[in-house]
Structures are given as C-alpha cells and as structure tokens.
C-alpha cells in the first residue's frame, strides 16, 4: 500500500516510522510478489485497481529513497546491509552517496569541484575520506586549497551544516549526471 500512496502521503507516513520500521517496509517493497486474489478483495477498490496484482520491486524503493534526505538514505542503506546485503548492494549501485563521489573520474571530479564554491567545500571537507580530500586538493589551485584550510580553521562546522553540505554536493553530482556533464561513478 505504501508504494502506491502519493509521494507527500508516503513521505509523511514513512517519516512517522522509526528507521527500523522504515527499513522493514522498504525491504518488503523491494521484494516483487503477487498478491492473492482474496487479499486484494479485502483492500479498497481504488487500491485494487492500482495494485493490479503485483507490488514492490527495487525501482519502487529507489523512487521512495529519492524523496528522503541524505542522512536517511545513508542510514537505510546501512540497515539494509545488515538485513539483506544483496539488496543493499543493488540499491547502493543505484543511489548516489558521498562515498561514491570519491570514485569519480578526474575530469568528472573537476566538473563537480567547479560546481561548488570554496565556502561550500569548506563545509563538506571535514566529512570526506582522506583519499577524497587528496583528490580534491590535487584538482584545486594551491591558493584555493589554502582558502579552504583557512575557512576550516576559523569556522566551526556543525553536524547539521556538514550533512546539508554533503546533501547539496550529492545533489549537484546527480544534476551533473542527469545533464550528461559527468558519468555516474562505477559501483564497487
């Protein structure tokens, strides 16, 4: 039923659940199954028409995850990894996270770097892996990297600010991918 709710209603309903229950609902959505006719009869007529005897699947989970915030996506994938590693791998290959950006090709990373200001980079750099930081540093002019380091020294970044910055970074990468300006990083 959750997979057939309008996006706003689905988001509100899933937002009222704790992470564990949300992950269970999404794991169930990921499993394609056919509903027995006697069960379909018990569901409202409107839902019966929409269900058409099949529900679930990874595309529905991906569609729902696109509506979630960055941290919620990351948390759900971690939960999926413990509950269903194969499903987690399939979903991870289709949902872009900050860890994936470290695997961008040099030219693609360059395009992403230019889509962000130095101030924005200062907000997200503390949350990035050492390897990813080094790749960014290698792409930037020395003076730009010094400005980022200076910003880091003089401004304390909160977890919320960092998460919001990471979300904007991933959103920027997704936008560049959709525009065809960069390629999706290879899956692990």
N, C-alpha and C positions, 0 to 999 in steps of 0.2 A: 504494500500500500504506500509506503514511504516513497518508493521510487516513482510513483505516479502523481504525487502531490505537486501543486505549483511550486516553483522554486522558493518563493517567500515563505510559504507554509512549511515546506520541507526544512528550510533553514531554521525557522522558529522551533519546530518540533525537535529536530536533532540538537539544537542549541540547548534545549531543556534537559537533555540526557547528559549523564556524565560520560567521560571519554570511553570508559569500558563498555557501556551500553551502546554508545555510538559505534564503536568498533564492531560489536556483535551484529548490529543492524546492517552495517556496511558489508561485513563478511557474508551475511545472508544474501544481501543484494548481489554480491559478486557471483554467487552460485546460480547458474541457469537451471531452472527446473520447471516442470509443467504442473499446474495446479489441477487437482482432481475436480471433476465437474460438480460433485456435491458440495465442495468447499466454495467454489465460485458462486453457486446459487445462494449461499449464505451472505455473500458480500453484496453491498449495494449495487443496483443495476448500473449505475454510472461507472463504477469501478470495474464491473464485469466487462463492460464494453471496452474499456481502456486496457485491461489486462490481456484480453484475447488469448487466454490460457497459458501464456508464458511471461515470466517476470525475472528480473535480475540480470546479472552479467557484469563483467568488468567495465564496459562502457558507461553503465549507469553509475557505478562507483566513481569513476573518473569525472563524470559530469557533476556529481554531487561534490566531490573534493575541490573542483574548480570554484565552488561557491564559498569554500572555507578560507579562513585566514591562514597565513603562512605557518604559524606555530601549530595550529590544529592539524594541518596536513602532515607536518613532520611528526607530531605525536602519534597520529593514527598509523602512519607507516611503521613506526617503531612497535606499536602494539600488534600490527599485522605480522611483523617479522617474528614475534614470539608465538602467535597463534596459527599462522599459515604462511610459512616462508616462501612457498612457490607463488602464492597470490601476491605477497608483498613485493617480490621481485618483478612480477608482471606489472603491478601498479607503479612501482618505482621507475620502471622504464618509460612510463607514460606521463608521470608527474614531475615537473622540473623543480628541484630544490637547490639551495645554495651550494651543497656539496657537489652537485653536478656541474656547476659553473667552472670548477677547477679543471674540468676535462675539456673545456672549450679549446679549439684550435687557436693558434696565436693571432691570426687575422680576425677571428670572431671575438676573441677576448679584447682586441684593440677596439673593435666597434662598440663593445659593451662598455669599456672604460670611458670612451668619449661620450657615451650617453649619460654619464653620471658626473656631477660636479665634484671638485676636490673636497668640499664640505660634506657631501653625501658619502664619499669614500671614507672620510674620517669617521663617520658614524658606524660603518659596517666593518671596517678593517679589523677591529678587535675580535669580532666573532668568526673571522675566517681562519682556515687552517694555515699553518706556516708555509706550506707549499703554494697555496693560492696567493698568499700575500707576496711571496717572492716572484710569482709570475706577474702580478700586477706591478710590483716595483720595477721589474725588468722592462715593462712596457712604457712606464712613465718617464718623462724627463726628470733628472735628478732634483731640480728645483721644485717640481710638483710633489715629489715624494717628501721633500723636506717640509713643505707646507702641510701635508697630511700629518707628518710626525709632530709638527708644532701644534696643530689643532688637537691632536691626541693628548699632548702634554697639558694644554691649558683648558680643556673642556672635558668634564666627566660625562661619559655616555651612560645613560640608564639602560636597563634591560629592555624596556618598552621602546626606547628610541632605536636601539640596535635591532630589535625584531622588526620594527616598522621600516627601518632602512634595508634590512635583508629582504623584506617583502617587496619593497619598491625595486630592489636590484633584480630579484627573480621575475617580477612583473615586466621590467624593462627588457630582460632577456627573452621572455615569452613573446613580447611585442616584436622584437627584432627577428625572432624565429618566424613568426606569422607573416612578417613583411618580407621574408626571404633574404634579409640582410646578413643573418648568421645561420649556421646549421645547429641543429639540436646536438648536444654533446653525446658521444657514444655511451650506451648503457654499460654498466660494469659486468 
